[in-house]
């Protein structure tokens, strides 16, 4: 009996800790800007893709990423829809930006 209780608690812990952390319920209740909607809708393969909104230097930025891409921060856009990869200091952005949250992900992910 003494061995069953720790085993049961361990299994219970894993049952509640496993799962997809980025469900549709976790998305911010915010619509994509029109220009960003056009970008994500043009992607023919929607597999582990999401858009995260950030605040950085008093501006909003949008990080669009799909899990199968080899470059994880190549598609960061400013609030005007301009791709800023290569024009901002990426290390500073990663260190000093504040993640607001995920505002879009592939349907069904």
N, C-alpha and C positions, 0 to 999 in steps of 0.2 A: 504494500500500500504506500509506503514512504517513497518508493521509486516512481510510482504512477503520478503523484501530484506534481513533481518538477517536470516530468515529461509532458503532462497535460498543459501546464502553464507555458512551457516552451512552445508547444504546438499552437496554443491560443495566441501567443505573442506573434508568431509568424503569420498566422491567419489574418490578423488585423494590420500587420505592417506591410504586407505584400500588396501590390496592385499598382495601377497607373496613377501617378500623382497629379497628372495634368488632364483631368477630366473636363468635360464641357461645363460642369458645375463650378470649376475653379476659374473659368474665364471671367475677365472683367466685363461688366455690362457696358461695353463701349463699341461703337461701330468703327470699322476701318475707314480711313480717309479714302476718297474715291480713287485717287491715283494708286494707292496701295491695294485696293480691291482688284483693280485691273491687273496688277503685277501677280498677285497670288492666284487669280483666276486663269492667268495665261499658263500656269504651270500644269502640264499635262499629267504628271505623275505626282499625286499628292500622297506622300508617304512620310510620316513622322515630321511634318512641316508645322511650323508655328511662327507667330509674330509676337515679339515681346516689346513693350513700350518702355522707354527709359527717359529719365530727365538728366540732362548734362549741360552745364554752363547756361542755365536758365532757358533751355530749349528742350523740345521733345525730339526723340529719335526712335526709330523703329528698326528692330533687328529681325530680319526675315531669314529663317534657317530651316533646311530640311536635313534630316539625319543622315542621308546618304551622300551629302555634299562633302567634298574634301576640304573646303575652306570654311571654317566656322564663323568668321566675322567679316566675310566679303560683302555681305548685303546689309549694310547699315545705312539707313536713309534719314535725312533730316525731315522736318515737318513740311517742307515744300516738295518733297518727293525726290530730292537730289541724292544720288548715291555719294556717300561721304568717305567710303573706304579709300585710303590713300591721301585724303585731304585733312583728316584729323589725326591727332596722336592717339593711336589705338591703345597703347599702354595706359595713357592718362584716362582715356574714356573708360576702359575696363576697371581702373582703380577708383575713379571718382564719380562715375555715373550712378544713379539710383534706379534700380529696377522698379517700375510701377506695376508691371504684371503682364501676363500673357493675354492678348486681346483677340487672338484668332489661332485656330489650329485646324488641321485637316478634319473634315467631317468623318466621324467614325474612329478617330484616334483616341 
